[in-house]
């Protein structure tokens, strides 16, 4: 007969669970707090009222259903770029190319959105989304293959491929796929058809719910499937994974393909659900912000969601803070950079919190020096 758990044992397990949760969230929370604190000092030095500035930031991002919708619209592609970077991290890879993969996804989905006609809305949206995701995945396969077969650092190759993607999409938007209606002179594609638009649920963008679903799928794939186990094992030790009979090269390529696939979806949603076309400049920095979000969310699919909402809120409320409190819009970029600094230089934060890193919290990047 099984022994029943005593109240003391039950309380101990709850305490252990709360302690584990705190160890996970302590560094990101401290990083956000320290960044906001230093941001307040910078605001005060510049002559602005920090309380008024932060109040305006909150008002512009969560003050109404409309501003909440704008925040979630900003956060949606950020969730996907964060997932893309985090998934690569799990395999010990640093995918700095999420920006290029996102841009290609945004361009391809926009082309499908305005050129393919006669499809019912659900089918048109699905095909356009998948087209953009596949474009991002195929682009991610390039640095993955170079890493697997030649040992080329994915850090270098993805950085270079970002510039290739930027120039390709700029050329397409100002060349073969340029919008010529009404004598337009701006580099952009035509508007996507109504059947390709991702609708909103009231003020809330439907793409946000898709981002939540994909986050759950990524979590399930990483921790509940054999492929996910192989990805995490390769990230922890490629040599041990190879010794155990795992296909390290295949796993590296697959991870980069899936990472690019996720970034491509983020770009597709930006074109189909927010901008309504592809236009250079509207997607600037979304892929790079994924690095901040992945680190702030501790490279966990569920941690990425609040991290993306936080960065999305800062982007959505920046203009309100600028107009209502007379603060330069760039101050939000400074705060975001400080968050990234404190998360990556977590030794400083750990000294403040007097905690030490657990083995499971460390991020191993096989792309550096291996």
C-alpha positions as MATLAB code, in Angstrom:
seq = 'XXXXXXXXXXXXXXXXXXXXXXXXXXXXXXXXXXXXXXXXXXXXXXXXXXXXXXXXXXXXXXXXXXXXXXXXXXXXXXXXXXXXXXXXXXXXXXXXXXXXXXXXXXXXXXXXXXXXXXXXXXXXXXXXXXXXXXXXXXXXXXXXXXXXXXXXXXXXXXXXXXXXXXXXXXXXXXXXXXXXXXXXXXXXXXXXXXXXXXXXXXXXXXXXXXXXXXXXXXXXXXXXXXXXXXXXXXXXXXXXXXXXXXXXXXXXXXXXXXXXXXXXXXXXXXXXXXXXXXXXXXXXXXXXXXXXXXXXXXXXXXXXXXXXXXXXXXXXXXXXXXXXXXXXXXXXXXXXXXXXXXXXXXXXXXXXXXXXXXXXXXXXXXXXXX';
ca = [
       0.000    0.000    0.000;
       1.416    3.404   -1.019;
       2.205    5.762    1.763;
       0.245    8.997    1.806;
       2.196   12.228    1.528;
       2.280   14.082    4.839;
       1.295   17.769    4.993;
       4.932   18.597    5.745;
       6.134   16.785    2.614;
       3.451   18.516    0.532;
       4.493   21.927    1.837;
       8.126   21.103    1.127;
       7.343   20.192   -2.488;
       5.450   23.462   -2.971;
       8.379   25.368   -1.479;
      10.795   23.564   -3.792;
       8.592   24.359   -6.785;
       8.341   28.036   -5.844;
      12.098   28.139   -5.361;
      12.654   26.641   -8.804;
      10.284   29.170  -10.370;
      12.061   32.024   -8.617;
      15.465   30.856   -9.856;
      14.121   30.960  -13.408;
      12.436   34.375  -13.311;
      14.691   36.237  -10.869;
      17.347   37.316  -13.379;
      14.924   38.551  -16.090;
      12.826   40.433  -13.526;
      15.919   41.992  -11.993;
      17.202   42.914  -15.462;
      13.933   44.676  -16.292;
      13.883   46.472  -12.938;
      17.489   47.657  -13.223;
      16.958   48.791  -16.812;
      13.872   50.789  -15.831;
      15.711   52.229  -12.830;
      18.665   53.422  -14.899;
      16.209   54.630  -17.548;
      14.485   56.717  -14.872;
      17.821   58.244  -13.912;
      18.541   59.083  -17.551;
      15.097   60.650  -17.889;
      15.633   62.753  -14.781;
      19.056   63.893  -15.984;
      17.574   64.901  -19.342;
      14.976   67.036  -17.573;
      11.959   64.736  -17.966;
       9.722   63.462  -15.179;
      10.319   59.674  -14.917;
       6.940   58.984  -13.283;
       5.085   60.967  -15.934;
       7.130   59.318  -18.685;
       6.512   55.756  -17.493;
       2.845   56.532  -16.858;
       2.540   57.736  -20.456;
       4.334   54.579  -21.625;
       1.817   52.386  -19.785;
      -1.097   54.486  -21.046;
       0.119   54.167  -24.623;
       0.498   50.400  -24.390;
      -2.202   49.142  -21.988;
      -4.468   52.162  -21.393;
      -7.338   50.946  -23.575;
      -8.378   48.022  -25.741;
      -7.062   49.887  -28.768;
      -3.615   50.432  -27.260;
      -3.601   46.856  -25.937;
      -4.319   45.645  -29.448;
      -1.438   47.746  -30.760;
       0.868   46.275  -28.121;
      -0.101   42.700  -29.023;
       0.274   43.522  -32.723;
       3.828   44.679  -31.998;
       4.468   41.627  -29.824;
       3.226   39.012  -32.316;
       6.148   39.002  -34.791;
       8.487   39.434  -31.824;
       7.226   36.176  -30.322;
       8.087   34.364  -33.540;
      11.543   35.936  -33.857;
      12.163   35.160  -30.178;
      11.114   31.545  -30.719;
      13.395   31.347  -33.763;
      16.438   32.514  -31.796;
      15.543   30.414  -28.730;
      15.116   27.216  -30.735;
      18.554   27.691  -32.279;
      19.988   28.333  -28.805;
      18.684   24.947  -27.672;
      20.921   23.303  -30.287;
      23.858   25.477  -29.247;
      23.470   27.710  -32.295;
      23.327   31.501  -32.416;
      20.929   32.432  -35.210;
      21.546   36.132  -35.772;
      19.918   35.689  -39.186;
      16.337   35.761  -37.950;
      16.080   39.270  -39.411;
      16.880   38.094  -42.933;
      14.659   35.040  -42.615;
      11.818   37.220  -41.363;
      12.244   39.662  -44.264;
      12.104   36.925  -46.881;
       9.030   35.460  -45.193;
       7.381   38.874  -45.204;
       8.173   39.430  -48.890;
       7.101   35.984  -50.138;
       3.837   36.019  -48.174;
       3.059   39.510  -49.516;
       3.673   38.344  -53.097;
       1.343   35.387  -52.601;
      -1.100   37.728  -50.898;
      -1.489   40.122  -53.833;
      -0.811   37.846  -56.818;
      -2.787   34.663  -56.111;
      -6.453   35.309  -56.826;
      -9.718   33.421  -56.597;
      -9.009   31.595  -53.332;
     -11.330   31.571  -50.306;
      -9.969   33.616  -47.377;
      -8.959   30.755  -45.075;
      -7.100   28.924  -47.848;
      -5.448   32.095  -49.161;
      -4.209   33.118  -45.710;
      -2.952   29.602  -45.007;
      -1.041   29.332  -48.287;
       0.471   32.808  -47.904;
       1.551   32.073  -44.319;
       3.096   28.745  -45.265;
       4.851   30.266  -48.282;
       6.521   32.867  -46.082;
       7.407   30.271  -43.443;
       8.943   27.940  -46.031;
      10.951   30.829  -47.498;
      12.363   31.600  -44.054;
      13.061   27.919  -43.417;
      14.918   27.433  -46.696;
      16.974   30.539  -46.003;
      17.797   29.178  -42.554;
      18.950   25.920  -44.144;
      21.879   27.707  -45.826;
      23.832   28.583  -42.644;
      22.707   25.259  -41.144;
      24.264   23.302  -44.023;
      27.416   25.434  -43.957;
      27.745   24.777  -40.228;
      27.121   21.038  -40.545;
      29.325   20.279  -43.563;
      32.096   22.877  -43.414;
      32.132   23.986  -39.775;
      31.488   27.603  -40.791;
      30.301   29.669  -37.845;
      26.581   30.299  -38.097;
      27.195   33.618  -36.347;
      29.197   34.924  -39.301;
      27.122   33.335  -42.071;
      23.787   34.503  -40.666;
      25.067   38.055  -40.234;
      26.168   38.130  -43.881;
      22.941   36.508  -45.087;
      20.974   39.263  -43.344;
      22.477   41.810  -45.732;
      21.786   39.538  -48.689;
      18.115   39.271  -47.661;
      17.839   43.025  -47.092;
      19.163   43.791  -50.557;
      17.066   41.094  -52.247;
      13.827   42.294  -50.668;
      14.682   45.948  -51.327;
      15.285   45.123  -54.987;
      12.053   43.147  -55.322;
      10.006   45.869  -53.606;
      11.464   48.539  -55.870;
      11.633   46.373  -58.991;
       9.620   43.364  -60.169;
       6.991   43.582  -57.418;
       6.796   47.350  -56.992;
       3.372   48.900  -56.505;
       2.798   51.129  -59.535;
      -0.792   52.057  -58.787;
      -1.585   55.764  -58.625;
       1.887   56.737  -59.756;
       3.421   55.409  -56.536;
       7.151   56.139  -56.235;
       7.757   54.418  -52.866;
       9.495   51.033  -52.784;
       6.730   48.678  -51.706;
       4.577   45.850  -53.035;
       0.890   46.261  -53.939;
      -1.597   45.798  -51.136;
      -2.500   42.202  -50.455;
      -5.971   41.040  -51.439;
      -8.719   41.115  -48.861;
      -8.865   37.304  -48.944;
      -5.229   37.148  -47.731;
      -5.645   39.474  -44.746;
      -5.407   38.009  -41.270;
      -8.423   39.418  -39.424;
      -8.510   40.802  -35.901;
     -10.646   39.607  -33.012;
     -12.015   42.996  -32.064;
      -8.920   45.046  -31.258;
      -6.818   41.941  -30.657;
      -4.886   40.636  -33.689;
      -5.643   37.010  -34.520;
      -1.954   36.480  -35.212;
      -1.285   36.830  -31.481;
      -3.374   33.748  -30.728;
      -1.476   31.891  -33.449;
       1.770   32.935  -31.769;
       0.545   31.475  -28.458;
      -0.395   28.196  -30.167;
       2.978   27.960  -31.915;
       4.759   28.640  -28.604;
       2.941   25.669  -27.066;
       3.847   23.504  -30.074;
       7.523   24.492  -29.808;
       7.519   23.692  -26.073;
       5.899   20.301  -26.715;
       8.339   19.527  -29.541;
      11.393   20.418  -27.442;
      10.451   18.590  -24.243;
       8.053   15.856  -25.317;
       9.486   14.486  -28.572;
      12.574   12.519  -29.577;
      13.603   15.219  -32.046;
      13.417   17.854  -29.318;
      15.549   15.702  -27.037;
      18.157   15.371  -29.792;
      18.161   19.132  -30.369;
      18.750   19.822  -26.687;
      21.396   17.086  -26.427;
      23.319   18.482  -29.402;
      23.157   21.885  -27.743;
      24.568   20.581  -24.489;
      27.327   18.474  -26.050;
      27.672   17.757  -29.791;
      30.403   15.197  -29.101;
      28.300   13.288  -26.572;
      25.339   13.371  -28.954;
      27.481   11.930  -31.748;
      28.846    9.244  -29.411;
      25.247    8.313  -28.516;
      24.489    7.726  -32.194;
      22.578   10.942  -32.874;
      22.823   12.578  -36.295;
      24.461   15.824  -35.237;
      24.797   17.324  -38.730;
      21.177   16.542  -39.565;
      20.007   18.004  -36.248;
      21.960   21.225  -36.830;
      20.439   21.692  -40.287;
      16.943   20.779  -39.083;
      17.172   23.233  -36.186;
      18.215   26.083  -38.455;
      15.419   25.211  -40.897;
      12.851   25.237  -38.079;
      14.344   28.448  -36.688;
      14.036   30.120  -40.081;
      10.534   28.686  -40.455;
       9.456   30.411  -37.239;
      11.052   33.709  -38.250;
       9.344   33.423  -41.650;
       5.953   33.067  -39.975;
       6.661   36.230  -37.999;
       7.393   38.125  -41.193;
       4.306   36.675  -42.883;
       2.041   37.817  -40.069;
       3.584   41.285  -40.263;
       2.706   41.506  -43.981;
      -0.686   39.786  -43.865;
      -2.032   41.000  -40.544;
      -0.430   44.353  -39.764;
       1.138   46.215  -42.704;
      -1.028   44.726  -45.470;
       1.901   44.603  -47.921;
       5.675   44.391  -47.879;
       7.423   47.704  -47.458;
      11.127   48.052  -46.596;
      11.656   49.615  -43.202;
       8.424   48.380  -41.623;
      10.131   45.172  -40.442;
      13.411   46.740  -39.380;
      14.894   45.230  -36.232;
      12.193   42.621  -35.567;
      14.613   39.751  -36.069;
      17.349   41.372  -34.002;
      14.855   42.081  -31.208;
      14.321   38.320  -31.106;
      17.758   37.980  -29.501;
      16.751   40.265  -26.630;
      13.430   38.470  -26.227;
      14.963   34.985  -26.304;
      17.484   35.904  -23.609;
      14.952   37.811  -21.518;
      12.620   34.792  -21.718;
      15.474   32.442  -20.716;
      15.150   30.741  -24.151;
      11.933   29.071  -22.977;
       8.882   29.203  -25.294;
       6.612   30.283  -22.442;
       9.075   32.879  -21.161;
       9.287   34.429  -24.615;
       5.598   35.429  -24.582;
       5.757   37.932  -21.663;
       9.173   39.120  -22.864;
       7.735   39.897  -26.312;
       4.710   41.629  -24.780;
       7.046   43.779  -22.666;
       9.139   44.848  -25.677;
       5.958   45.267  -27.737;
       4.514   47.519  -25.045;
       7.630   49.668  -25.065;
       7.407   50.049  -28.836;
       3.662   50.727  -28.779;
       3.845   53.262  -25.940;
       6.992   55.064  -27.070;
       5.121   57.653  -29.130;
       2.695   58.407  -26.284;
       5.631   58.846  -23.923;
       7.251   61.150  -26.457;
       4.221   63.418  -26.902;
       2.814   63.390  -23.355;
       6.080   63.586  -21.419;
       8.407   65.206  -23.952;
      10.750   62.202  -23.992;
      12.842   61.187  -26.982;
      11.446   58.013  -28.544;
      14.938   56.501  -28.580;
      14.906   56.244  -24.775;
      12.911   53.012  -25.112;
      15.730   51.590  -27.238;
      18.190   52.521  -24.505;
      16.071   50.758  -21.870;
      15.751   47.713  -24.108;
      19.528   47.652  -24.601;
      20.019   47.856  -20.834;
      17.705   44.872  -20.362;
      19.782   42.877  -22.815;
      22.963   43.968  -21.040;
      21.776   42.877  -17.608;
      20.397   39.561  -18.884;
      23.594   38.651  -20.733;
      25.912   40.038  -18.048;
      23.902   38.165  -15.454;
      26.892   37.863  -13.124;
      26.211   41.480  -12.109;
      22.577   40.704  -11.358;
      23.471   37.510   -9.504;
      25.835   39.476   -7.294;
      22.959   41.783   -6.430;
      20.523   38.900   -5.836;
      23.239   36.746   -4.269;
      22.316   33.712   -6.322;
      24.393   31.363   -8.445;
      23.712   29.927  -11.872;
      22.273   26.460  -12.128;
      23.594   24.159  -14.857;
      20.223   24.081  -16.537;
      20.178   27.854  -16.879;
      23.397   28.088  -18.846;
      23.288   28.572  -22.594;
      25.857   26.631  -24.594;
      26.710   27.918  -28.046;
      28.506   25.425  -30.235;
      29.073   28.154  -32.803;
      31.735   29.874  -30.715;
      35.153   28.347  -30.999;
      33.964   24.832  -31.817;
];
